[in-house]
Amino acid sequence: MTLTAKEIAAAKERVPLAFQAPLPVRLRRAALWAGFIGLFCYCLWAFDFSPERIWTGLGRLGTVLSFMFPPHVWDNWRDFSEVLNGLGETLAIAFLGTLLGAIVAFPLSFLGAKNINRFSLLRQTTRRGYDVIRAFETLILALIFIRAFGLGPLPGILAIAVSEIGTFAKLFSEAIENTSKKPVDGVKASGGSRLQQIRYAIAPQVNPVILSILLYNFESNVRSGTILGIVGAGGIGFLLSDRIAAYKWDEAWSIIFLIIAMVYLIDYLSGLIRQRIIGKWDGAK
């Protein structure tokens, strides 16, 4: 039975309380909204937010941007090769950090997957380990490793690798848990061992997801590698920080443009790789 708009309006007039939320629910909603608005207003006050400050900051930002144009064009190979070397170093840091993190995280992800690891205590302990690793920001890890290993690309590689172990292990284990059980039952019915079930039933389902995660995080780590260079962990970030500190805004903008171009190129190539490999896997089904 379908009610018309007129019938609904007439019912609201007869029994208006039937179309309202109960009083406790309305009070909770009002309290939540009041708390949210109060927190928002407190943050604005605590952080000294004001239209005057925003307007002044925008004026200064416009001045900085004016220094960036026109962008600097390097007129000799010596200076330009230094920038290219920094870009290549950032790319290498991101690649090695992502690869090392994935190599360590892949076997750990099976310990955190419910359909692989039946021991609840071990599984939960492993998952909490993921959380502990992910609690450390990559920049903090880079500062720690710089104190241990000195300046250069090595602390950046280790910082990205350690950070990605927690992220990859969590994402990989969730992907493993979301696989279908039917292929596993098929391999099991044909007499396959536990390792064979993982190899021939679970791995083909989860490999495209893992590949997509790896490519996306590699692109993200290229950006992270830029930030790590600012604190001394190698890469183009050091050159960018040096140009900003020396007020060479035109060179800084040129370096930023090259970083954007590199990230865009990596994103484009990652899309092609995902499409080609995952497409082949879909066709093999």
C-alpha positions as CSV (number, residue, x, y, z in Angstrom):
1,M,0.0,0.0,0.0
2,T,1.4,3.4,-1.1
3,L,0.4,6.6,0.7
4,T,0.0,9.8,-1.1
5,A,1.5,13.1,0.0
6,K,-1.9,14.4,1.1
7,E,-2.5,11.3,3.2
8,I,0.9,11.7,4.9
9,A,0.3,15.4,5.6
10,A,-3.1,14.6,7.1
11,A,-1.6,11.9,9.3
12,K,1.1,14.4,10.5
13,E,-1.6,16.8,11.5
14,R,-3.6,14.1,13.4
15,V,-0.6,12.6,15.3
16,P,2.4,15.0,15.0
17,L,4.4,13.3,17.8
18,A,4.4,9.9,15.9
19,F,6.6,11.6,13.2
20,Q,9.1,13.0,15.6
21,A,12.1,11.3,17.2
22,P,11.7,10.5,20.9
23,L,12.7,13.1,23.4
24,P,15.9,11.4,24.5
25,V,17.1,11.0,20.9
26,R,16.4,14.7,20.2
27,L,18.3,15.7,23.4
28,R,21.3,13.6,22.4
29,R,21.3,15.1,18.9
30,A,21.2,18.6,20.4
31,A,24.0,17.8,22.8
32,L,26.2,16.4,20.0
33,W,25.6,19.4,17.8
34,A,26.2,21.8,20.7
35,G,29.5,19.9,21.5
36,F,30.6,20.0,17.9
37,I,29.9,23.7,17.5
38,G,31.6,24.5,20.8
39,L,34.7,22.5,19.9
40,F,34.8,24.2,16.5
41,C,34.6,27.7,18.1
42,Y,37.2,26.8,20.7
43,C,39.6,25.7,18.1
44,L,39.2,28.9,16.2
45,W,39.9,30.9,19.4
46,A,42.8,28.7,20.5
47,F,44.5,28.9,17.2
48,D,44.1,32.7,16.9
49,F,41.9,32.5,13.8
50,S,40.7,35.9,12.6
51,P,39.8,37.4,9.3
52,E,42.5,40.0,9.7
53,R,45.2,37.4,10.1
54,I,43.9,35.4,7.1
55,W,43.9,38.6,5.0
56,T,47.4,39.5,6.0
57,G,48.6,36.0,5.4
58,L,47.1,36.0,1.9
59,G,48.9,39.2,1.1
60,R,52.3,37.7,2.1
61,L,51.5,34.5,0.2
62,G,50.9,36.7,-2.9
63,T,54.3,38.3,-2.4
64,V,56.0,34.9,-2.2
65,L,54.2,33.6,-5.3
66,S,55.2,36.8,-7.2
67,F,58.9,35.9,-6.5
68,M,58.3,32.4,-8.0
69,F,57.4,33.8,-11.5
70,P,58.8,33.5,-14.0
71,P,60.2,30.1,-13.0
72,H,64.0,29.6,-13.1
73,V,65.5,27.9,-16.2
74,W,68.9,26.4,-15.6
75,D,71.4,27.6,-18.2
76,N,74.2,25.1,-17.5
77,W,74.3,21.3,-17.1
78,R,76.2,21.4,-13.8
79,D,73.3,23.0,-11.9
80,F,70.6,21.1,-13.7
81,S,72.3,17.8,-13.2
82,E,72.4,18.4,-9.4
83,V,68.6,18.8,-9.5
84,L,68.1,15.7,-11.7
85,N,70.4,13.7,-9.3
86,G,68.2,14.8,-6.4
87,L,65.0,13.7,-8.2
88,G,66.6,10.3,-9.0
89,E,67.7,9.9,-5.4
90,T,64.2,10.6,-4.2
91,L,62.8,8.1,-6.7
92,A,65.3,5.5,-5.5
93,I,64.5,6.1,-1.8
94,A,60.8,5.6,-2.5
95,F,61.3,2.5,-4.6
96,L,63.7,0.8,-2.1
97,G,61.6,1.7,0.9
98,T,58.4,0.5,-0.7
99,L,60.1,-2.8,-1.9
100,L,61.7,-3.6,1.5
101,G,58.5,-2.8,3.4
102,A,56.5,-5.1,1.1
103,I,59.0,-7.9,1.4
104,V,58.8,-7.9,5.1
105,A,55.0,-7.2,5.3
106,F,53.9,-10.0,2.9
107,P,54.6,-12.9,5.2
108,L,53.4,-11.0,8.2
109,S,50.1,-10.3,6.5
110,F,49.3,-14.0,6.6
111,L,49.7,-14.1,10.3
112,G,47.1,-11.3,10.7
113,A,44.5,-12.9,8.3
114,K,41.7,-14.7,10.0
115,N,41.2,-17.3,7.2
116,I,44.9,-18.2,7.4
117,N,45.9,-17.9,11.1
118,R,43.4,-19.7,13.3
119,F,45.1,-18.9,16.5
120,S,43.3,-15.8,17.9
121,L,46.0,-14.7,20.3
122,L,48.8,-14.8,17.7
123,R,46.6,-13.1,15.2
124,Q,45.5,-10.3,17.5
125,T,49.1,-9.8,18.7
126,T,50.3,-9.5,15.1
127,R,47.5,-7.0,14.3
128,R,48.4,-4.9,17.3
129,G,52.0,-5.0,16.1
130,Y,50.7,-3.5,12.8
131,D,49.1,-0.7,14.8
132,V,52.3,0.1,16.8
133,I,54.3,0.4,13.6
134,R,51.8,2.6,11.9
135,A,51.6,4.9,14.9
136,F,55.1,6.3,14.0
137,E,55.0,8.9,11.3
138,T,57.5,8.5,8.6
139,L,59.1,11.9,9.4
140,I,59.7,10.9,13.0
141,L,61.3,7.6,11.9
142,A,63.5,9.5,9.5
143,L,64.8,11.7,12.4
144,I,65.4,8.7,14.5
145,F,67.4,6.9,11.7
146,I,69.3,10.1,10.9
147,R,70.6,10.1,14.5
148,A,71.5,6.4,14.2
149,F,73.0,6.2,10.6
150,G,73.8,9.8,9.8
151,L,72.6,12.0,6.9
152,G,71.9,10.6,3.5
153,P,69.5,8.4,1.6
154,L,69.8,5.4,4.0
155,P,67.7,6.9,6.8
156,G,65.0,7.8,4.3
157,I,64.9,4.3,2.9
158,L,64.6,2.7,6.3
159,A,62.0,5.2,7.5
160,I,59.8,4.5,4.5
161,A,60.4,0.7,4.8
162,V,59.5,0.5,8.5
163,S,56.4,2.7,8.0
164,E,55.2,0.7,5.1
165,I,55.6,-2.6,7.0
166,G,52.7,-1.7,9.2
167,T,50.6,-0.3,6.4
168,F,51.2,-3.1,3.9
169,A,50.7,-5.9,6.5
170,K,47.3,-4.5,7.5
171,L,46.1,-3.9,3.9
172,F,47.5,-7.2,2.7
173,S,45.8,-9.2,5.5
174,E,42.5,-7.5,4.9
175,A,42.8,-8.4,1.2
176,I,43.5,-12.0,2.1
177,E,40.5,-12.2,4.4
178,N,38.2,-10.9,1.7
179,T,39.0,-13.6,-0.8
180,S,36.4,-16.1,-1.8
181,K,36.4,-19.5,-0.1
182,K,35.2,-21.5,-3.1
183,P,38.6,-21.8,-4.9
184,V,40.1,-22.9,-1.6
185,D,37.5,-25.6,-1.2
186,G,38.2,-26.7,-4.8
187,V,41.9,-27.1,-4.2
188,K,41.3,-28.8,-0.8
189,A,38.8,-31.3,-2.4
190,S,41.4,-32.2,-5.0
191,G,43.9,-33.1,-2.2
192,G,45.9,-29.9,-2.1
193,S,47.9,-29.1,1.0
194,R,47.5,-25.9,3.0
195,L,50.4,-24.2,1.1
196,Q,48.9,-25.3,-2.2
197,Q,45.6,-23.8,-1.2
198,I,47.3,-20.5,-0.5
199,R,49.4,-20.7,-3.7
200,Y,46.7,-21.7,-6.2
201,A,43.4,-20.4,-4.6
202,I,44.2,-17.4,-2.4
203,A,47.2,-15.8,-4.2
204,P,45.5,-15.4,-7.6
205,Q,42.7,-13.6,-6.0
206,V,44.8,-11.3,-3.8
207,N,47.7,-10.5,-6.2
208,P,46.0,-7.8,-8.2
209,V,44.9,-6.1,-5.0
210,I,48.4,-6.3,-3.6
211,L,49.8,-4.9,-6.9
212,S,47.4,-2.0,-6.8
213,I,48.4,-1.2,-3.2
214,L,52.1,-1.3,-4.0
215,L,51.8,1.0,-6.9
216,Y,49.7,3.5,-5.1
217,N,51.9,3.6,-2.0
218,F,55.0,3.9,-4.2
219,E,53.6,7.0,-5.7
220,S,52.7,8.3,-2.2
221,N,56.2,7.5,-1.0
222,V,57.7,9.6,-3.8
223,R,56.0,12.6,-2.2
224,S,57.0,11.5,1.3
225,G,60.6,11.2,0.1
226,T,60.5,14.8,-0.9
227,I,59.6,15.8,2.7
228,L,62.3,13.5,4.2
229,G,65.0,15.2,2.2
230,I,64.2,18.5,4.0
231,V,65.3,16.9,7.4
232,G,68.4,15.5,5.8
233,A,67.4,12.1,4.6
234,G,68.5,12.6,1.1
235,G,66.7,13.4,-2.1
236,I,65.3,16.5,-3.8
237,G,63.9,17.8,-0.6
238,F,67.3,19.0,0.6
239,L,67.8,21.1,-2.6
240,L,64.3,22.5,-2.2
241,S,64.8,23.4,1.4
242,D,68.2,25.0,0.5
243,R,66.6,27.2,-2.2
244,I,63.8,28.3,0.1
245,A,66.2,29.1,2.9
246,A,68.3,31.2,0.4
247,Y,65.1,33.0,-0.8
248,K,65.7,31.7,-4.3
249,W,61.9,31.4,-4.9
250,D,62.2,31.1,-8.7
251,E,64.5,28.0,-8.4
252,A,62.3,26.6,-5.7
253,W,59.2,26.8,-8.0
254,S,61.1,25.1,-10.8
255,I,62.0,22.3,-8.5
256,I,58.4,22.0,-7.3
257,F,57.3,21.8,-10.9
258,L,59.7,19.0,-11.6
259,I,58.5,17.1,-8.6
260,I,54.9,17.5,-9.8
261,A,55.9,16.3,-13.2
262,M,57.6,13.3,-11.7
263,V,54.7,12.3,-9.6
264,Y,52.3,12.7,-12.5
265,L,54.5,10.5,-14.7
266,I,54.7,7.8,-12.0
267,D,50.9,7.9,-11.6
268,Y,50.4,7.6,-15.4
269,L,52.8,4.6,-15.6
270,S,51.3,3.0,-12.5
271,G,47.9,3.2,-14.2
272,L,49.2,1.5,-17.3
273,I,50.8,-1.3,-15.2
274,R,47.7,-1.9,-13.2
275,Q,45.6,-2.0,-16.4
276,R,47.9,-4.4,-18.2
277,I,48.6,-6.8,-15.4
278,I,45.2,-6.8,-13.7
279,G,43.5,-7.0,-17.1
280,K,45.5,-10.2,-17.9
281,W,44.5,-11.6,-14.6
282,D,40.8,-10.8,-15.3
283,G,41.0,-12.5,-18.7
284,A,42.6,-15.6,-17.2
285,K,39.5,-16.1,-15.0
